[in-house]
Amino acid sequence: MSESPQPKRRRPPRRAASRTTERPVDRPNDRAAPRPDLILPPRVENAREPTIVLVGLMGVGKTTIGRRLAARLRLGFVDTDREIERASGMSIPEIFARFGEAHFRDGERRVIRRLLQGRRVVLATGGGAFMDEETRALILARATAVWLDADLDVLAERVSRRQGTRPLLTGADPRTVLGELAAVRNPIYALAPVHVRSEPLPHEATVTAILKAMRR
């Protein structure tokens, strides 16, 4: 006797897969995270380092020391007296003799203003430049002023080597004139934020002292 065939079982119909995808969790940190390649460095105002301006009495060594300081810092060097002579086509004594000190100071102020607007340099000024109120305000606002100071005997010995090139010393005793100038000018020079003594030592020692004083 043959067995009767078993009925086929029907499989339950497959449920269609849902096409809806699960929404990602919206995390606050992810929402505002910037792309790393779009992050910009913070803006820095007045990032350029200021020009260094050497002030002080004649004979203190502003030009000689200024050149060495500029070389140590790999900067340009400018002597304002030489720049004035170049612009006017006359020497400093000639400008004083023909036009007077007031005319010279006015030209000096314009030259210093122009130089402070340019690239960073080491700037050696004449002994009277910092005494002019407008020039002094310009230097203190836009540069680092360094007062080079020295004993009167040292100054007198130095300026005596270059007689005829200092209008204020014409026909006068250098030490006497320098003493009178120091009494008037030193309190003004003291407004410079950096004060360094120029000792009768190798100039490189004074340059090192300036750099140390500027880092304080």
Secondary structure, DSSP 8 states (H G I E B T S, - for coil): ---------------------------HHHHT---GGG------TT-S--EEEEE--TTS-HHHHHHHHHHHHT-EEEEHHHHHHHHHTS-HHHHHHHH-HHHHHHHHHHHHHHHHTSS-EEEE--TTGGGSHHHHHHHHHHEEEEEEE--HHHHHHHHGGGTTS-GGGTTS-HHHHHHHHHHHHHHHHTTSSEEEE--SS-HHHHHHHHHHHHH-
